[in-house]
Amino acid sequence: MSVKFPDNCGEVTFPPPYTHFASEREPDVSLRVQPGPFPYGGDREKIFDCRPNWSLYRSSGKYILKTMFQEALFEPDFRSADLYTLSERDDSLSPKFFVYPLHEILMINLLCKDGGVLLHACGIIDRGEGILFCGMSGGGKSTLANIWKDEKGVVVLSDDRIIVRGIDGNLMAFGTPWHGEAGHCSHERIRLRKIFFIEHAEKNWVKKISRTERVSNLLTRSFPPLWDKEGMARTLEFVDTLSQHIPCYALGVVPDHRIIEFVRNVKG
């Protein structure tokens, strides 16, 4: 993704999580950041409402995302947008550009078109093996990230948001800058080998689950494009593919270092 700020914006500062994701590669998404109020009038149809954080509208085939700090006009494919920060102060453009939820909403719309999904999960690379721990808020994702983080051969991709995509016939897990309470994130990616749906327990336990349970658990721990009928159909298809090709388990967790060897001993 490329981002163009006005020439008089001054120094553009990137929050620490985003510095790990800077790249010289050719961008496939272009955003243009402007100061001041949103200038586009006309009718708009509200297609999703998540107030007070954000709302999404459709207008003349394009999409308008309105948040507390931003308003953006996206092209139909979500690969180009004009973004207004609702501020006349040039020195406030850069910080407001990185405020939730702009980038996550953008990514959700791109993933549903290109074969992927954003999951509510802690993701790790453990000795070359990609593992996800999917859970709701408060389910223990950040706790697991802190348990694994100092283990030799381990990289924590994120303790809260993970992207999974199909690339060249492989299902790949990607770190994101949208971390949780533990603050872990990495730009690395890894071929996905196992998915665990975590819950608190008095002892560590694991069990395989049915295909219906796998799909249901993935959907309830994902961020699907609920406002897009075709996008939802593609997301459901991708989640079903994920459930068929990656071993999935329910995992009861005692939050101490014994969980590391317990998980490593689960054979896919």
C-alpha positions in Angstrom: 0.0 0.0 0.0 1.3 3.5 -0.9 0.2 6.6 1.0 0.6 10.1 -0.4 0.4 13.0 2.1 0.2 16.7 1.1 3.5 18.4 0.4 3.0 20.8 3.3 2.2 18.0 5.7 5.6 18.1 7.3 7.3 15.0 8.7 5.3 11.8 8.4 5.7 9.7 11.6 4.8 6.0 11.6 3.7 4.3 14.9 6.2 1.6 16.0 4.0 -1.4 14.9 3.8 0.0 11.3 7.6 0.5 10.9 8.0 -3.3 10.8 5.8 -3.4 7.6 7.5 -0.7 5.5 8.4 -2.1 2.1 9.9 -1.0 -1.3 7.7 -3.4 -3.2 5.2 -2.1 -5.8 2.0 -1.2 -4.0 -1.3 -2.7 -5.0 -3.3 -0.1 -3.0 -3.0 3.7 -3.2 -4.3 6.1 -0.6 -4.2 9.9 -0.9 -4.5 11.8 2.5 -6.0 15.3 2.6 -6.8 17.7 5.4 -10.2 19.3 5.9 -13.8 18.1 5.7 -15.0 15.4 3.3 -15.9 17.3 0.1 -18.1 14.8 -1.7 -21.9 15.3 -1.6 -24.7 13.3 -3.1 -26.8 10.5 -1.9 -25.4 7.6 0.1 -26.8 4.3 1.2 -25.8 3.1 4.6 -24.8 -0.6 4.3 -23.2 -1.2 7.7 -23.3 0.7 11.0 -20.8 0.1 13.8 -21.2 3.4 15.6 -19.6 5.2 17.3 -16.5 3.7 15.7 -17.4 3.6 12.0 -20.1 3.3 9.3 -19.9 2.2 5.7 -21.9 3.6 2.8 -22.4 3.0 -0.9 -22.6 6.0 -3.3 -22.6 5.8 -7.1 -20.9 2.5 -7.1 -18.2 3.6 -4.7 -17.8 3.2 -1.0 -17.6 5.8 1.8 -16.1 4.9 5.2 -16.8 7.3 8.0 -15.0 7.1 11.3 -14.6 9.4 14.3 -11.4 10.9 12.7 -11.6 10.1 9.0 -13.9 9.9 6.0 -12.7 8.1 2.9 -14.0 7.6 -0.6 -13.0 4.1 -2.0 -13.1 2.9 -5.5 -15.3 -0.2 -6.0 -12.3 -2.6 -5.8 -10.9 -0.9 -2.6 -7.5 -0.4 -4.3 -7.7 3.4 -4.4 -9.1 6.0 -2.1 -9.1 9.7 -1.1 -8.9 10.0 2.7 -9.9 13.1 4.6 -8.8 13.4 8.3 -11.5 15.8 9.3 -8.8 18.3 10.5 -7.5 21.5 9.2 -4.2 21.0 11.0 -1.5 19.6 8.7 0.6 18.3 11.6 -2.3 16.0 12.7 -2.6 14.2 9.4 -0.1 11.5 10.0 -1.2 10.3 13.5 -4.9 10.3 12.5 -4.1 8.2 9.4 -3.1 5.3 11.6 -6.2 5.4 13.9 -8.5 2.3 14.0 -10.4 1.0 12.0 -9.4 2.3 8.6 -6.7 -0.2 7.7 -8.6 -3.2 9.1 -11.8 -2.4 7.2 -9.7 -1.9 4.0 -8.0 -5.2 4.5 -11.3 -7.1 5.1 -12.6 -5.8 1.8 -9.4 -6.7 -0.1 -9.2 -10.2 1.5 -12.7 -11.2 0.5 -11.9 -10.4 -3.1 -8.5 -12.1 -3.2 -9.0 -15.3 -1.2 -8.3 -14.7 2.5 -9.6 -13.8 5.9 -8.6 -11.7 8.9 -8.8 -13.8 12.1 -9.0 -12.9 15.8 -6.0 -14.9 16.7 -2.5 -15.1 18.2 -0.2 -16.5 15.5 3.3 -17.9 16.0 6.1 -19.5 14.0 7.4 -22.4 16.2 10.5 -24.0 14.8 9.3 -23.4 11.2 5.7 -24.4 11.9 2.8 -21.9 11.6 0.3 -22.2 14.5 -2.8 -20.1 15.3 -4.5 -19.8 18.6 -8.0 -18.4 17.8 -10.0 -16.8 20.6 -12.5 -14.1 21.5 -11.5 -11.0 23.5 -10.2 -12.1 26.9 -9.7 -15.7 25.7 -5.9 -15.8 26.4 -4.3 -14.9 23.1 -2.0 -12.2 24.6 -1.2 -14.5 27.5 -0.1 -17.3 25.1 2.0 -14.8 23.1 3.9 -13.8 26.2 4.4 -17.5 27.2 5.9 -18.3 23.7 7.8 -15.1 23.0 11.1 -16.0 24.6 11.1 -19.6 23.5 14.0 -20.5 21.1 12.9 -20.7 17.5 9.7 -18.8 18.1 8.4 -15.7 16.3 5.1 -14.1 17.4 3.3 -12.9 14.3 0.6 -11.1 16.3 -1.2 -11.5 19.6 -4.6 -10.4 18.2 -5.0 -10.2 14.4 -3.7 -12.7 11.8 -4.3 -12.7 8.1 -4.6 -16.1 6.4 -4.4 -16.2 2.6 -4.1 -18.8 -0.1 -0.9 -18.3 -2.1 0.5 -20.7 -4.8 -1.6 -23.6 -3.4 -0.5 -23.0 0.2 -2.5 -21.5 3.1 -0.2 -18.8 4.6 -0.5 -17.0 8.0 0.7 -13.4 8.0 1.5 -11.1 10.9 -0.2 -7.7 11.2 0.5 -4.4 13.0 -2.8 -4.7 14.9 -1.6 -6.3 18.0 -3.4 -6.9 21.3 -2.5 -6.2 25.0 0.9 -7.9 24.7 2.0 -5.6 21.8 3.6 -8.4 19.7 3.7 -8.1 15.9 5.9 -9.2 13.0 5.9 -8.8 9.3 6.9 -12.4 8.7 4.7 -15.1 7.2 4.6 -18.9 7.4 2.8 -21.8 5.9 -0.1 -22.7 8.3 0.0 -26.1 9.9 -2.4 -26.1 12.9 -5.3 -24.1 14.3 -6.4 -24.2 17.9 -9.6 -22.7 19.3 -8.6 -21.8 22.8 -10.5 -21.7 26.1 -9.5 -21.4 29.8 -9.2 -24.7 31.6 -8.0 -26.3 34.8 -5.8 -28.7 32.9 -4.4 -28.7 29.4 -6.5 -30.8 27.0 -7.1 -31.1 23.3 -9.6 -32.6 21.0 -10.3 -32.8 17.3 -13.6 -31.2 16.2 -16.0 -31.8 13.4 -16.0 -29.9 10.1 -19.2 -28.0 11.1 -17.5 -27.0 14.4 -14.4 -26.0 12.5 -16.3 -23.7 10.1 -18.4 -22.3 12.9 -15.4 -21.5 15.1 -13.5 -19.9 12.3 -16.4 -17.7 11.3 -17.1 -16.5 14.9 -13.4 -15.6 15.3 -13.1 -13.9 11.9 -13.9 -10.4 10.6 -16.1 -11.1 7.5 -17.5 -8.5 5.1 -21.1 -8.6 6.5 -22.0 -5.7 4.2 -21.0 -7.5 1.0 -23.1 -10.5 -0.2 -20.6 -11.7 -2.8 -17.7 -11.0 -0.4 -19.5 -13.1 2.3 -19.9 -16.0 -0.2 -16.2 -15.9 -1.1 -15.3 -15.7 2.6 -17.5 -18.7 3.5 -15.9 -20.7 0.7 -12.4 -19.7 1.9 -13.2 -20.6 5.5 -14.5 -24.0 4.4 -11.3 -24.6 2.4 -9.3 -23.7 5.5 -11.3 -26.0 7.7 -10.7 -28.9 5.3 -7.0 -28.5 4.7 -5.7 -27.4 8.1 -6.0 -29.6 11.2 -8.2 -27.8 13.8 -8.6 -28.5 17.5 -10.3 -27.3 20.6 -7.7 -26.5 23.2 -8.1 -26.1 26.9 -5.2 -24.0 28.3 -3.5 -23.6 31.6 -1.6 -20.4 31.2 2.0 -21.5 32.0 5.0 -22.9 30.1 3.7 -26.5 30.1 1.4 -25.5 27.3 4.4 -25.2 24.9 5.4 -28.9 25.0 1.7 -29.9 25.1 1.0 -28.1 21.8 4.2 -29.4 20.2 3.1 -32.9 21.0 -0.2 -32.5 19.1 0.3 -34.4 15.9 -1.6 -33.1 12.8 
